[in-house]
């Protein structure tokens, strides 16, 4: 390759890659063309001389001298051939070859600039220098108007640049790997440099962004890890866990913190489990079943597969159920003895709610319901004895009395109610003398007894109960008098007289 005025060992600068001006290229071309015409003439003379030597000289010399002369002509022929090749390389190429070289250069330069922007000197300096040298060779050939050679050099340089660009993903991975190894060796500065270099090639790379963030926070994370381990050695697991979590917030990949937290949390869970089990057994022994249940459930929350907690909770629930049943049956028995049948029925049902297979509780609930119903009927009958004057009510009272007297062990309250109902039934069929007074002008009628007519005074025998007396008299307002006849009271006197005259025509 021919040399130029510029030293080829120097790197190609962007200004040296600028395309020559059209006028400069034309002028330079004409000068070089004139020089090459002279050189071509010389070459032609040499060629003709050589032909003369080969064609005419053998005719002028004797045959015996020919071998010797031929031996001396070989170097001359070689020299002429070398000169001819050099002259051929100096010949300018047709102008139509220039656009292809220009197009190749225009396509190449942005790629070279892109590699410089991506700091190619840091990760492929020798290869990039080789590409620059190829580009420089193309520039030299272009200046010498050897456009075909220039285009080929540009194409070769493009291939070299493409190979470098294809290496960028691997280079990024290498930088990321360097950064991770630096973090593992606690070299935060080296890690920051590596991740920054990766971002120089790929500014939006998530791994590089996260790695750089971790590298910048590394020293603080390291301090938090040291603090957490100190708390853990002191037995303060709560503060240790807090410090480890703070480290993970700064660096989600902090392996030491990620490994330590499960260990600490497991220890804390075990401690909470042990405390809950102890509390549960203490409450169980004290008969505080609700507290024991809550404690054992808390233990199961810490360790759902613990057979100890499961068995303890089952034992507590069984004891609690038995205690509820015993309490309910005891309350029912006391309510029966005091003849509080509604309360007894409610307590029997409370026991059945815990265990529906309790036969005695079911029988007790049925018995209490029957007695409660009987008490209700007795109370309704006894509260208004005057209703016994009605035959239907009286008959129902007799039925209630028979049911009450059929109870084997009636108890004091029921015995009293039976005696009271019996007395009321007897009294309801015992007539009471009632004195009725009128004015001999009023027509008197007593409902449930009959019409008495006009009189001044009468004495009637009436059963205890409620009665209504009506009085009528022409020209006077009717009267209505309600009265009650009671067996235990003194005989009443009833006055029925129409005394308010009516004013007709007003």
Secondary structure, DSSP 8 states (H G I E B T S, - for coil): ----SS-TTS---GGGGS---HHHHHHHHHHHHHHHHHHHHHHHHHHHHHHHHHHTHHHHS-HHHHHHHHHHHHHHHHHHHHHHHHHHHHS---GGGHHHHHHHHHHHHHHHHHHHHTTHHHH-HHHHHHHHHHHHHHHHHHHTT-HHHHHHHHHHHHHHHHHHHHTHHHHHHHHHHHHHHHHHTT-HHHHHHHHHHHHHH-TT-HHHHHHHHHHHTHHHHHHHHHHHHHHHHHT-HHHHHHHHHHHHHH-TT-HHHHHHHHHHHHHHHHHHHHHHHHHHHHHHHTT-HHHHHHHHHHHHHH-TT-HHHHHHHHHHHHHHHHHHHHHHHHHHHHHHHTT-HHHHHHHHHHHHHH-TT-HHHHHHHHHHHHHHHHHHHHHHHHT-GGGGGSHHHHHHHHHHHHHHHT-SS-HHHHHHHHHHHHHHHHHHTSEEEEEEE--SSSEEEETTTEEEEE-SEEEEEEESEEEEEEEE-TTB--EEEEEEE-SSS---EEE-----B--TT-
